[in-house]
């Protein structure tokens, strides 16, 4: 094998390109991981100071060296993620690395075991390169405020603007080529908003398609673990690794028999031909949308038709206005966070009341934390009962309307406004439309659909019925290849040797 690995460009690289380079000797896992770490050093706390990375994995290069040795000795890659640098949101347990959930209350907490998805990634040859910053307790909304680092994570396309919450660190890091693929979690849009804001792809999976064991949750009935990447192909490759039944997360039993042999089978440029897509204009009314974002969405709809989809525009849900976005019941949020706190070491807080008493929280979260800490148990909370009944009615209404018109997927903007300025707390102008799929408990994919105001990315959101990831991946792939909207951000150019 050649040892000339210095010239392999890692910016915007893909899993397939890495594997070809490893097998040909043009790169090693060590050289690739080091190149990504160099970019983190140059751009995360220096240069544009993106603030996407919480902590690097000190064992990453040793893990990469073991993979290189295995390839030399066997001539084969050890798995589908061999030598792929992975960014992990800091609400997943990685053995030997701190997990904070975005909270200063957990600084210094180091789990001894991997979350299920982390173990799967390692077994597939993935290298856990770094943990990424996130909103405190995943309560992010449209930005990435957290109490662990001073200031904000920044959007590499325009650093005055927000990354999207709460998986904004993974979104910004992947957009900046700090890693190749990454993990986020999505309860109310926390994968989809950062994917849209950072011109990458993301997937809110069907509920419990991917194990949440070892993940700090927010509301179990909406919590999903999922993949983020720069391309639909890499997203599908990562989903192949992490999807599956896990006894440690009993809810995943519902995924048994629902997972195809490989999601990459649906990566075909003509895969959208004949699929019926309903354009849900009720979710992007002009009175609550930015005209430039609506123009991007209209162009996206035209492109969906161009790749062969049958477009029903507008598609109407008669009961749409009966189901406004509903935030998580505070009782469920308290239960989810305190379930995780119970697993931490003896020196860490075990309740939200303890955390409030410690003062280890961002001031913006004080009012919300106080209300959450005093919430009743979920089984004694009437809010939970009402919300679950409303969501059941919503699923019935959406399914009936889609069945009547034989709709395969819905199309809406991820948000009807561009990314917001960091620190802008006016939620009336956020325009995020992530609550729909969250309330339905259905999967939703996001793929770049262009830029407004020159440098602010927006994403097309595709929503499908449970277990319809193959359909969403097929549409997203066809759209991605027809449009090629993703371009790397100019704030993080290739490093010179």
Phi, psi and omega in degrees: 000146175290150176254009180279085184252358187288336189265000181289119183280122183265348180297129178063016182291163181240168177300315181298319179294319178298313183296321176297320180291321178295315183291331180270350181086007179284346179205160172238161177299324178296314182295323180290315179295320178297320179296322177291320177296325177297321179293320177300316180297325184281329193236346186276314176252347177246181179056237180289352176051065188287333178065032182273338189253127175278309180202139172281153176276113182294345180264004187300315183290326176293320176298319179295320179297323178295323177293318178299318180295321179296321179293319179298319185282331184249339184076008183231152171287145184280345180182179187291349177243023183310118174069019181269119178290125186243132173262136187236123174304143189280029168247012174252137176286127171237118184306127178088353178244144178300140171240123182246341188060022182079006186249135175296340180294340181252010175303128181094354177279119183238105179294153179266345182233155179280146164301155183305315183292327178294317178299321179294319180295316179298316181297332179274001178096004179290147178254117176287105187274318186197157169265141184253154180290157183206166175293149181302122182054028178063018179267073193257330187064242186249006177224192192233042178295136172209161185270355187278321179247146176289137176086202188244151161290146187244153179275123183293343178282332174197107193290352174282349189252166189278150177280342191093146181246158358259353180272037185293330178295317177295318180298310180295319181295319178291319179299331183265007183057045169273345177201177183258317175225168182205168176252136168233179170225148187225113174252318180222029179119012190285349166265317189290318180296314176296325177300313180296315185293335185246014175056042174238184177252149180209157182224119162279114185281164167307145184303124178066025166290328180241136182298140173258006181297128183084014179244136174289117183264177181229322177200104193308318186287350175243344184298130172225144172260140184199170186270150172225145184197175176270341180228154178296324180300312181293325176299316179295322179295319178291320179298322176306323184282319191266339181289146174149164180285138180223116179304334179287345174232088188304334180298335182291349177303332179293343179277350182300125181082359183255359187254123179290162178306322174204136176288344180290346177296343184259010179271077180229138185293338179258016187292340181273352184300125177086349176288141183260119183248124178267124180270108187273080183295339177298337181271356181217055180294141182305327182291345180233036184215152173278133184298327179291322178293319177298323178296320176298319181293318178300319177295322179297318178299317178298322179289326175298321177293323181295330180272008170106000178287149171272122187258126174252106190221112003272154170256133188244138167257108185307324183265014188312311186287353176281352187233069175293161180303136180240123179288167183292142173299133183299329179297322179289323179296314178301314181299318182294314181293318183288335172298318179289317181303327180297338183271351185277174183292168186295341182272000184257152180303145179247359179213159176294328176299320177298318181295318178298317179297328181285341183076009184269072178204157177287136182305329180296339183264359188300310183299315181295320179294320179299316180294320181292320183296335181261007181289152180283173172300147183304324183286356176243015184254113179295336178298319180297314181299316179295316182297316181295324177292318179296318181293324176297318177295321179297315179298320178297317182294315181293316181297319180296315180295320180290321178296319183298321182261007179054048182275130177273326182203155175258147176239128174214163171291149172297320173216148182269002174232161177291171171308148184264161174298141174303131179091353178286112184259010179282093185290344180294338182257014183285313177073009181295139181243032182279341184294338183296303181295327179297315180291325177288338188066031183254162179282153178209132179251149177235136179222144183303140177234013175123191189227137173253157180049040174077314190226012185253111186289152170227157182235144172276131179250131180242123184245134180227173177292167178306138177069019181265022177309320178303319179293315182295319178295320179299313181294314182299320180295313180298318179295314180303314183288331180282336189248323179051051183285334185289127170231147181291149180289144185283346183284348185229066183290167175305142178280145176271138179295000000 
